[in-house]
Amino acid sequence: MAEVEDLEEFKKKAAANEAFLYLRDAHIVETIDETLKAQDYGILFLGAYPVHDVISKLPKDIRIIEV
C-alpha cells in the first residue's frame, strides 16, 4: 500500500509544480507587458527549457529573438 500512497503523493506534487510554473510564467508575461514600452528592449533569461511557456503568451506586438 505504501507504493500506491507514494505514487498518489508524487502525482499531487507534480500537479502542484505544474500549477506553480503556469502561475510563474503568467506573472512573467504580465510584468513584461506592463513594463516594456514601445521602442524598449528587454532581455529575458530562463532556464529549464522547455518547461517555461512564456514566449507563446507574450503580446503579439513584442518582437522575440531567441538565441
C-alpha positions, -999 to 999 in steps of 0.1 A, spaced: 0 0 0 29 24 7 38 24 -30 3 34 -41 3 62 -15 38 73 -26 25 74 -62 -5 95 -53 17 119 -33 40 122 -63 11 129 -86 -2 156 -62 33 172 -61 37 171 -99 3 188 -103 12 215 -78 46 221 -96 28 224 -129 4 249 -115 32 269 -99 51 271 -132 19 282 -150 14 310 -125 50 320 -125 50 322 -163 18 342 -163 34 366 -138 65 370 -160 43 377 -191 22 402 -172 53 420 -158 69 422 -193 37 435 -208 32 462 -181 68 475 -181 81 471 -217 71 502 -236 72 509 -273 107 511 -287 121 495 -255 144 465 -255 144 437 -229 163 405 -223 148 375 -206 169 346 -194 151 315 -185 165 281 -176 148 247 -178 137 250 -214 111 238 -225 94 238 -190 86 275 -193 60 287 -217 64 325 -218 71 333 -254 38 320 -267 19 340 -242 36 374 -248 16 400 -267 20 398 -305 34 433 -308 66 422 -289 93 411 -312 111 379 -300 146 369 -310 156 335 -295 192 327 -291 
